[in-house]
Every structure is written in structure tokens, then in C-alpha cells.
């Protein structure tokens, strides 16, 4: 399958426009790398001066470049870029990497030039990578369109896609020392045209790519990104490092949901929906990537620790728990076999501590026993330099065992000089090593989460729903009722007569709320009264409330009061939605009331939600966990809360004009749940 | 100042008992290291066979070893250890490092042997380090009593004290590659005698030690440790990696405080009290240690970022916030100077992005401007390999600038091969480098917390308090009142007559609670009724409550009901104390009521508390933050809550027989605070 961006990844011929014979120029570096990479297609150079470079002619005119050529690398003055794009189109080249900088990143003038490039490219059907990028790199094809200092990174199964070119360069250099390689590297630059969402599926197609690491500063189209990534993560793991967490200031929000839902909550929810593992640091991203590249996935979360020293074993046990994993309970037969094999003072219970005297054979034998154990889903081996043996001998003995099982084994290989040979030995056998137990445990955690993702069903935004229409969105009750969300009719009473008439219609007990477009948080101003049981109480409450608020807020428009039948006791939660500008409807669930923003006991997820997603969201909050009862708090109908959450997510998918909607509180009853108060904000 | 453990750190003469001429034996390794270390005192060897080793005689009898000798290193069979200790005492040697294992760590028999060693040592006034340890190491003295493979670690200012010998060995090897050194290393082993609390002040005395890193699996005497460490941290920073976080199972607790206060909460509180920085991982511990060893402390939290690439700058900005730091607002004059100096497309606002073209001079000039800025307390410099310059040239240019200021500068030196020379250049200038911005920011955070510790006053457990005695601890009201904590008298009514009489005495409105030794959580069983406003309501409530509970819990002993005057509305919090077995009174503050254990909105600190400590504890919880008011929740008397917390901490210090005490709720009023319900558990 080819697409318009295929030439960036497997071109038939490449032309460097702006090739240079001066070794300090980028145009020399790109030419050198193309040749040194061993790229098997055609390589051509275009320059202002004719001559030769690396035994190839320097053409002064792109038209003279012979076939095949379908990818151009532009290292030309910023101002000449539009003309060069036209030249490419004329020559039939439909893909161009623009290395030059000086575009959008430097201000308005550059942005205009960039826009001009995109316009020309669209017009002529040319795809652009960059500008302000360092190009692409494929260690297997091979192909290197960058100007980075050789050598190329080692071959490997990690594809790295990055918004930052500087970050690419630093990571490539760092990876060399760390001893891991890449399948592909793509520097996206300003993403004037081709963006991370275009590249992700293309990179995933590469058979050499086992895992994709993504460095993101933003997202071009959130909804498309989640769709594309969801497809990719069905087959290959994706890890993202998203930076700019603390950048965005708080925006003015019309609801609690809006106030709490920042762009970070939306990114978290988007990654969760797409099945992308989100790393906290660059180091962590590649720690995980190396495990995902090389290890089989665990069938569960029960891990064993094998060590020759107590201290690091304890660190490992702590770290397993931190990463959501469990210490396996070894079976009786494993315990018996370990007891028979190990010296009496060893500890056969997980963490299995063989003591400092452990030989290569001991490591191999015990590891074999642990991997055989049906209660063990994976093993973290701790290997500081053994006092009596060479570390690499231990490595060799273990590698043979590891290869026999389809279970992940990660090694905390502690030290440096004394374990260097062992590190290389493990590396050759594709077994990931980490300098400390904490990092090894974190990698095991990523494997377990990846395994879980593959068995969890995610609701997809493409799923067909029965779109429900209502006459007017203004009638909230009708809308919610249409989606099967129970509300309690609320009526506006504008004077004492209406108060009495409506009370007769609804029945007692009643709740009264001030009706004013100017008062957002009603209970803040004494605008809510509960448990009004008879006409007399009701009328005096009406008089008091309206008079008090009129005198307290003389500028506020008071339309009267809203009356509502009081519902039975239950547990109150908040369910809300804001339409995230990047990712669409973002659902919130949590502790409601007036303390929402203080308690911050809330969880977010992207709509639409299915049962599993809604349940997992609810369980992340204390408000959700206590629905099943806690101490004297009786259990209520958790399923109803889940149901409302799902239905509200469908409503949000169906009605794009609903910008924010918030049920606060949703009262969850012994049976059923009722939206007591609902606030909606429609698109302006 | 010398103490009984001084010979471990600066012996006049050392004897290796169990020296060996076989290079594969530990007794050879220790002898070799002692000599190779360059130790300037006397070195003697004792062995079973006479002869010579490293040109020194092998004595077969310890008595024959000439003066000076005040430290023995024992590498003898486990069973011979007690006899060898006696031999040492006879020869006048009062300090012995026991390298051998096979003691407490292998079971009951070993434990008995270890106890015998300690008994003999106490009897003869001999101090023991170990057993099951790898000894000590001092790079400056120099002295190496270990058997680890040479070379010794590099000289440095970090002292490392460790419960795990294997961890020592791995760290020493790792540090070599990382390029940092140590002042001293102490392996504590089983701590049969000398423990971490003994060693900490001794190590701190060493003028070469700038910072102490502590690997802990437990603590020998928590109270003494906190006292000793508090003294040390007044002068030198201490970082601890405490492992075994998830080890302890939950114990049965008599209160919410007891249920929530695990040993980890106590360790956290103890480290906070002692001014110890707690690291999460080994890598982090040494990342922090290198900064604390080499950097001046910042005067505040406002940090600047200097970078030549946008992406890593964003990562750094995120990480500063994660570590509790702020991005400085640069002064107008700095902004102007940066604007004049940098190209127009550079970003002069913090993070300052000089663009990829930044020269060594640009780095130096901009760093100088940032360090001059009064709004900048420290700088994080990002240095990936610059495309056009050698990284080490940038390093050299910056070092000159850094040395002129008393502000911390840390470098995120990204890459490996291309930055290796720069790394060494920085290292020689004692400027810490980190491979990623996240780790550099974490180090800056540690510096800022260290600086804050030095300006924060901590209440010390040695402070004299006016110990208040009460006739009987059983009278809780009396005890609390004596400490100035306001309670509301509570009276037991055993029948209807007493209910009426007590109500007349206390006045309305009243609260009624079931009185039963068998019912711990009264409201769970409907054993609490509020707002009883008159005699009729009261009596019917009495009948209903007692009858309902009798029928619901026929086995429970019902003594009647407790009556109490109902206090005005306010905000309710929980204040509790449990006596931690290691660290003594551990105070808790947080959201009270019945959801304490679910919400987990609580903070812990060790008693006694001063104003600053109590305030900081309160501010860590939402319950504490909202005392100053939130939305429609009116502000209450925060100072009163702080006051009660401090007073309860004094009560706990004074009365060792109070094992747990919990005020739940403490109702904080507009003015003052009242203990509404108090539960106490006295020592059995």
C-alpha cells in the first residue's frame, strides 16, 4: 500500500537541492549521509555551481536530474523555498523535505512564507516534511536524509517520531552509549503539511518497527490523531512523551468540569483512549521502548524477583508495587524445588534471594524454576557484579533459559565497568537491561499495561449511534430524557400565585432555587432551599429568598424561583462534559457539590464511553468507589451512574452544539439515578 | 573530638585477621586494598599460617602484632568470631569490622552467635561494625578496608552510608562511569552494634564530606535517629533512600489515624522533621547529591532556563514545575539586554531560546545576564551538541561565568559521544551535568528544598514543655482542657429520668450518641442523632435509638446514651495521634467524618509541632485549605485549628501512656474550635 507520503520513507531516487562541497555546510552533510547510509536508490545533487561531489555530478538545474527521483531534500535559502517547490513539481517530484529554518518559528513574516509554501505544495500535489526539521532516517532500508554527524544509529526495532529536531539529535547520540538502535527516525519540524498523524500509521507499517516512540509538543488534529493511533496500537505499541504540561493558563469556564479539564486532562484521556502509553520522562520512554521491542508480553501482573542481594530485592519489590504490579505467590512445587536447590540461608519466597554466593548455574536454575511457575507472569532479575563470578558468565547462563519461555524477563544490571561485558552479552540476545531495579520494574509495568490494552475493548468514536434529535436544545429536560437520563421536572414560578399552583402540580416536598441568569453558583448566595414540606413554608421561603438576593445583588436580574420535587436520599456525584478544542467531548466524573474544584476527586475520559471505560473511570475516584457503600454510607446503584455517564457521552457525540454540559449533582439512588441540577452551555 | 567509633574512620593501625595469600580469598582482597589505598597508618596481617604478604609478616598470633593497632578487620570463620573478639580485646583493640556473614541474616542459630558477639563486645568495650558488611572506605585519608575490586572510587564530597553491602559495591562501580567520587563509604551490615545513627554524625564531621547519602532498609532507634539527623542537617545535607515501602501489612487500628498511619507515613514525617531529603530512587539520590555537593544554594525558587532548542526547553519548564520551582520573570533590563544581543527570532522570555546557532559566546553572555538578574535564583542550562560548535567550547565559556556567581547552575548535557569531552570539562569544574532536563530540574528542586530547610525552624523533641498532669487519664475532658483544648461536656444517661435531668443541666439543642464499649463507629449503626431541640423529641429519640440498636446488635452491651450540647456550625476536621513504634507520636490532620479512610485527605508530621510545622501540615490537605473559606463555605478560625494541633502534639509528648488519641470531629468555628468527639487508647 502506498500513499502520498510513501516517498519520504521508501523513495526510488533522492535529490539534494543545495548540495555543497564545503564540509561545514549542511548541504554537504546531507549528501555525505545519503551516500554513507548505503541507500540503494538513485542519489542526485543539485547545486548553484556545477562540478562533482562524492563522484557524482552537481546539476545546476533540477530539470537535468535523471530518473528515478521522487524525493527532494531542500537546503536552500528560506526565501527561495517556494520557487524550489514549484521546480520540484515541474520535475514531477511529489515529496520534499525542507531542512531550512526561518519560517513560522521566527514570526509573522516566516509564517507567511510557510503558508505560501503550503499553498504551492497543495496546488501542485507536493507533500512537505518540515520546514525546520532534520529529515528522516531508516537503518534497515537504509536511508539517511539528515545532516547529523555519522555514524548512523544502530539497527533496532524502535521508531522515533519527534516534533523537535534538537531532541532527535541528542537522543541518537545518547542511544549509542546506551546500546540501543532504531528502525526509523522522523523529524517533523514545523509540520506545515505532513504531521504526526500522517506519519504514525506509515511508520507502523514498517516490518522492522516493533514499537513507536513519539515526542510531542502539540497535536495537529486531536480527533484524527486518536483515530489513527487507536488503529496503530491494535498491532504495535506506541509510547508518547508529551511536553508542555504546565504551559496553558486557566481559561474562564462555565462549569466545574470546564474549570478542572485542562489540556493535560484531555491529552491523558486521548492517550488512554488511543491505547498510547504516556511516559513522564525521555529516559522512561526509551526504557519502556526497549522492553516493548524485545520482550514477550506478560499474561498478568504477577512478577517474581530473583536476586543475589537483599537490598536491591527490596527496592525491586517496592518498585513493582509502584508500577501497579504484584509480587507472585510462588507455587508449592516451585518453593520446594528452590528449597532443595538453594543453601538453607537463602530466601525462597519471592523476592528469591540466592545470597551473594550465587553462581551462574544458580541464576539459571532458579530463573528456570520461576519461569516454569504458572503463578509467575514475568521476572525481574537483579544482577550486581557477583563477588565470586564474572557477570557475563551469569548473563550467558540466563540467556539460554530466557529464550525457552514466552515470558518477559528484564535485568537490573547494577554497576558499570564490572558489568559492561554482561551488558553487551544481554544486548546481543535482545534482553533489556537497566542500571537500577526501579527502572527495570517500570519497564515491566509498561509491558503489563500494553498487555492489558490488547485485551480491553475501547469504544470508538466511529461507532454508529442512534442519533437522537430534539426539537430544541434549549429544553434540557427533553434532551436528557430522550437519552434515557432521568431528570426531575423543574418549573419557573414568577410570583406567589405561580409558586402555589406549581407546588400543587408537583407535590411536596419541594426544592426551591433562585432563577437568575446572573447567578452561576446558586448555593453561594443562599439561592437554594431544601425540604419545603407545605404551602406556608414554601411561600415564606419564596419571599425571604427573593428579597434577600435582591438586596444582596441589586444588579442581578431575578426571574423568580425554580421549583422541583425533592428526590430521595442517595449519593451525589458530578458528571460533566466539555468539548475539548483538540479532542472533542471530554467526560468528567467525580465528587460533586460545591467542593468539586477543591477536592479534585475527578476522573476524565474521552467520549464515547463503553461499559468498561465508564466503570474504570468511576473507580478512579473516591466518589465512584463509595457508590458500592462504605461504613454507614449505604450502597447505591453504581450501574445507573455508569449508564448515565455512557448516555451523556453519546449525547455529547451527537450534539456538537453542546459545548459544555454538567449534571451536578446526579443523585444516585438505591435504584436508578436522577439528574437533580443540569447546566448546559451551547456553542456561541 | 573522638568517640568509641573513631577508630573505624581514622585508625592509627589496622590488622587484618584472616589475611590470605590466595588472590581469590576475601582475606587477600582486604589486605591488597589496605595497601593499595595508600593508608598511612600501620598495616598488619594475622593468618593461620606464618609467612609474608605484600612484603609484610603474617603473624599467627594477634598478640604478636606490634603497635600501633586500634582497628581489626575480621575475615574469620563465623564460628570463630566470638573468640576473635575476645582476642582483640586482649590485645587492646577496641574496634572490629566483621566482614563474615552467616549471622542473624541466616536464621536463629546465626542470630544467637551474633548476640554472643555483641555480649562479648559490650563486656570488653569493643565496638563492632557488621557482621555481614563490606567495611569502610575513605578516599581522602585514605583508607580502604573492603575487598572490592580496585581501583578505589574517585575522591569526592559525597559520603555514602548503606545498610546493603551489595548496593555499595554496585554504586561504587556505577559512580565510576557516571564520573563522580566519594569522601567516605560505610557498609553497616547487620548493625549488631554500630548503626546508622552512630555513623551519621561521625561521617558528617569529615571536612571532605559535603553531603551524606543514606541507603536505609530500617531504622535502629527512630527517636535517636531523628535527633541525631536533625543536628547533622543543620550543617550538612542528608539524602535518604528508604526502601521497603510496601512491606508492612496493615495492622488492626483503634482509630482512623491508626488505620491511615503506616510505617511509611512515619518515615516521611521523620525525614521531614530531621530535614532529610527523601529520594524515590537510587539514581535520584545521587543526582541530588552531586548538586548538593557542588552548587551554592538558591535564595528562592525562581529559576531560568537557557537553551538552544525549543523542545528540551519545554521539557525543562514542565520539570521545574513538577519539582515545585517557578519560572523566573526576567527583569526589563535583562530582557532588553537579551533582545539586543540575540538574533530577532530568538525567544528572550524565560525559557530563553537562543536557537540552534548559539555560539559558546552566546551561551556565556546570556548565562551571565541571567545570573545577574535579581529575579533569578538559579539557572538550568540545556546543552545538546550544538550543530556548529564543539560542546566542550561551550562548556569552557560557561564555566568562567558560573564561577563568578553564588547561584546554582545545573547543566542538562544531552547526548553521549558528542558531549563526552564537555562532560569531563564540567566535571573538573565541579558543575553537575545530567543527561536529561528532567533530572537537572529534579536536582535544582533538591537544592531549593535544602535552602528552605535551613531557613525553617523545626520544633525539637528535646524542647522543654510544661508537662501537665491530670489526676486520671481516663477523664479525657479534663486532660484536653488542661492542655487548653475546648471540649463539650458529655454525660452518660442510663435511663429516661437521667436523660431529662441531664438535658435540663446542659440545655438544648442536644446531640445524642449511643454509649456502648462494643460499638466503635457509632454513626454506622444509627447511634448518633443531632439537633434534639426539646424534651419530647429527646425522649422519643432515646427510646428509638436504644431499642433499634439492641435489636440490631443483641450481643452489644448498651450502657445508655451520651448527651452533649450541640455546638454552632463550622468546618469539621480530624486531628489524631498514634504512637509510632519507631518514631513516637505521629500527628495526623485532615478531612474528618466517616469518610476519612476513603478520602485519604490527610497529612502527617512528627510531634512536637511548632506553628510553622502545624501550618504547613494543615495546608497540605483540602480540609485545611478550605478553613480560610471556599465559595459559599464561610472562613473559620484556622489559627484555632493550628493551636489544637500543636497542643495535642504536646499532650502526646507528655503522656507516653496515650497510645492513640483522635478528635473526630474537631469543629472549627468562626472563632475557636471545639473537640466534639474524642477517642483515646491507652497503653495496654
HADDOCK unambig.tbl for C-alpha pairs under 7 A between the chains (distance, minus, plus):
assign (segid A and resid 106 and name CA) (segid B and resid 345 and name CA) 4.56 0.50 0.50
assign (segid A and resid 107 and name CA) (segid B and resid 345 and name CA) 6.95 0.50 0.50
assign (segid A and resid 164 and name CA) (segid B and resid 311 and name CA) 5.45 0.50 0.50
assign (segid A and resid 166 and name CA) (segid B and resid 309 and name CA) 5.99 0.50 0.50
assign (segid A and resid 167 and name CA) (segid B and resid 311 and name CA) 6.67 0.50 0.50
assign (segid A and resid 167 and name CA) (segid B and resid 312 and name CA) 6.71 0.50 0.50
assign (segid A and resid 170 and name CA) (segid B and resid 384 and name CA) 5.72 0.50 0.50
assign (segid A and resid 170 and name CA) (segid B and resid 385 and name CA) 6.83 0.50 0.50
assign (segid A and resid 170 and name CA) (segid B and resid 414 and name CA) 5.43 0.50 0.50
assign (segid A and resid 170 and name CA) (segid B and resid 415 and name CA) 4.59 0.50 0.50
assign (segid A and resid 171 and name CA) (segid B and resid 415 and name CA) 6.23 0.50 0.50
assign (segid A and resid 173 and name CA) (segid B and resid 415 and name CA) 4.77 0.50 0.50
assign (segid A and resid 173 and name CA) (segid B and resid 416 and name CA) 5.47 0.50 0.50
assign (segid A and resid 173 and name CA) (segid B and resid 417 and name CA) 6.35 0.50 0.50
assign (segid A and resid 173 and name CA) (segid B and resid 418 and name CA) 6.87 0.50 0.50
assign (segid A and resid 174 and name CA) (segid B and resid 415 and name CA) 4.18 0.50 0.50
assign (segid A and resid 174 and name CA) (segid B and resid 416 and name CA) 4.75 0.50 0.50
assign (segid A and resid 177 and name CA) (segid B and resid 416 and name CA) 6.10 0.50 0.50
assign (segid A and resid 243 and name CA) (segid B and resid 314 and name CA) 6.33 0.50 0.50
assign (segid A and resid 243 and name CA) (segid B and resid 315 and name CA) 5.63 0.50 0.50
assign (segid A and resid 244 and name CA) (segid B and resid 314 and name CA) 5.65 0.50 0.50
assign (segid A and resid 244 and name CA) (segid B and resid 315 and name CA) 6.75 0.50 0.50
assign (segid A and resid 244 and name CA) (segid B and resid 318 and name CA) 6.12 0.50 0.50
assign (segid A and resid 245 and name CA) (segid B and resid 318 and name CA) 5.83 0.50 0.50
assign (segid A and resid 246 and name CA) (segid B and resid 318 and name CA) 5.66 0.50 0.50
assign (segid A and resid 281 and name CA) (segid B and resid 438 and name CA) 6.72 0.50 0.50
assign (segid A and resid 309 and name CA) (segid B and resid 166 and name CA) 5.97 0.50 0.50
assign (segid A and resid 311 and name CA) (segid B and resid 164 and name CA) 5.42 0.50 0.50
assign (segid A and resid 311 and name CA) (segid B and resid 167 and name CA) 6.66 0.50 0.50
assign (segid A and resid 312 and name CA) (segid B and resid 167 and name CA) 6.70 0.50 0.50
assign (segid A and resid 314 and name CA) (segid B and resid 243 and name CA) 6.32 0.50 0.50
assign (segid A and resid 314 and name CA) (segid B and resid 244 and name CA) 5.65 0.50 0.50
assign (segid A and resid 315 and name CA) (segid B and resid 243 and name CA) 5.62 0.50 0.50
assign (segid A and resid 315 and name CA) (segid B and resid 244 and name CA) 6.74 0.50 0.50
assign (segid A and resid 318 and name CA) (segid B and resid 244 and name CA) 6.10 0.50 0.50
assign (segid A and resid 318 and name CA) (segid B and resid 245 and name CA) 5.82 0.50 0.50
assign (segid A and resid 318 and name CA) (segid B and resid 246 and name CA) 5.66 0.50 0.50
assign (segid A and resid 345 and name CA) (segid B and resid 106 and name CA) 4.51 0.50 0.50
assign (segid A and resid 345 and name CA) (segid B and resid 107 and name CA) 6.93 0.50 0.50
assign (segid A and resid 384 and name CA) (segid B and resid 170 and name CA) 5.72 0.50 0.50
assign (segid A and resid 385 and name CA) (segid B and resid 170 and name CA) 6.82 0.50 0.50
assign (segid A and resid 414 and name CA) (segid B and resid 170 and name CA) 5.43 0.50 0.50
assign (segid A and resid 415 and name CA) (segid B and resid 170 and name CA) 4.59 0.50 0.50
assign (segid A and resid 415 and name CA) (segid B and resid 171 and name CA) 6.21 0.50 0.50
assign (segid A and resid 415 and name CA) (segid B and resid 173 and name CA) 4.76 0.50 0.50
assign (segid A and resid 415 and name CA) (segid B and resid 174 and name CA) 4.16 0.50 0.50
assign (segid A and resid 416 and name CA) (segid B and resid 173 and name CA) 5.46 0.50 0.50
assign (segid A and resid 416 and name CA) (segid B and resid 174 and name CA) 4.75 0.50 0.50
assign (segid A and resid 416 and name CA) (segid B and resid 177 and name CA) 6.10 0.50 0.50
assign (segid A and resid 417 and name CA) (segid B and resid 173 and name CA) 6.35 0.50 0.50
assign (segid A and resid 418 and name CA) (segid B and resid 173 and name CA) 6.87 0.50 0.50
assign (segid A and resid 438 and name CA) (segid B and resid 281 and name CA) 6.71 0.50 0.50
assign (segid A and resid 523 and name CA) (segid B and resid 632 and name CA) 6.72 0.50 0.50
assign (segid A and resid 524 and name CA) (segid B and resid 631 and name CA) 6.06 0.50 0.50
assign (segid A and resid 524 and name CA) (segid B and resid 632 and name CA) 4.12 0.50 0.50
assign (segid A and resid 598 and name CA) (segid B and resid 622 and name CA) 6.50 0.50 0.50
assign (segid A and resid 599 and name CA) (segid B and resid 622 and name CA) 6.27 0.50 0.50
assign (segid A and resid 622 and name CA) (segid B and resid 598 and name CA) 6.47 0.50 0.50
assign (segid A and resid 622 and name CA) (segid B and resid 599 and name CA) 6.24 0.50 0.50
assign (segid A and resid 631 and name CA) (segid B and resid 524 and name CA) 5.95 0.50 0.50
assign (segid A and resid 632 and name CA) (segid B and resid 523 and name CA) 6.58 0.50 0.50
assign (segid A and resid 632 and name CA) (segid B and resid 524 and name CA) 4.02 0.50 0.50
assign (segid A and resid 632 and name CA) (segid B and resid 525 and name CA) 6.92 0.50 0.50
